[in-house]
Structures are given as structure tokens and as C-alpha cells.
Amino acid sequence: MPDGTATRVHLLQFDSAASTRAFQDEDLGFGGTPGTALTGGARMGNDPVRTLPDETETSSYVFREVAPYGPERTRQAYAVAGDTLAPVVRSRKGTLAQVPFPQTVVLRDRLLG
């Protein structure tokens, strides 16, 4: 974006829903706890913002950077829908606007669910 905000969306498809959950729990280690730090990323904590409508068929985990903050602010969300894991990462130097990230997460989950 012109303001320096970068958003990355990925879709990772596994051979089964069980494999997706195993990767989520064992490799990413966020079965309900803060997400794995990205390369060069800061420490993450649960994001208390409710972003998902109840009618989606995805499990979603949303995290935000916790203090002390680095030069770049980061938020990340992961959705699990059957055999698919879909991470979204938004980052920007300085501060990061609150509204666009939940909108991105809701759109991604509606497309998956």
C-alpha cells in the first residue's frame, strides 16, 4: 500500500484435516496460545478483537504484536478449514491501523467457509 502496509495471504493445503491440525499444533504451536514469531518478527499475543461472524465454518486464531514493539508493527491470523490452513500477515513500520485487518480476516474466512 502507499502508506507502507504489507499484507501477505497464503493458502496451505494438506492431505487431510488431521494433517492440518497436526501442523497447526505441533509445528506452529498455537493451539489456542500465541502464534509463532515470524522471521524478524516480534513476540505475539492473542488479539482480543472479535473479527469473525458466527456463521463461518473455520477455526480462526488472531494475534497481535506485544510490547516492547519493534520498528514494524505486525498482526497475524490463521484460519483452519478442513485440509487448508490460511495465514494472513499484515505489517507496517510505525503504527498499524486497526480496522482493515479484521476486515481482511473476515473476507478470507468467508471465502474459505
C-alpha positions, 0 to 999 in steps of 0.5 A: 500500500502507499502508506507502507502496509504489507499484507501477505495471504497464503493458502496451505493445503494438506492431505487431510484435516488431521494433517492440518491440525497436526501442523497447526499444533505441533509445528506452529504451536498455537493451539489456542496460545500465541502464534509463532514469531515470524522471521524478524518478527516480534513476540505475539499475543492473542488479539482480543478483537472479535473479527469473525461472524458466527456463521463461518465454518473455520477455526480462526486464531488472531494475534497481535504484536506485544510490547516492547514493539519493534520498528514494524508493527505486525498482526497475524491470523490463521484460519483452519478449514478442513485440509487448508490452513490460511495465514494472513500477515499484515505489517507496517513500520510505525503504527498499524491501523486497526480496522482493515485487518479484521476486515481482511480476516473476515473476507478470507474466512468467508471465502474459505467457509 
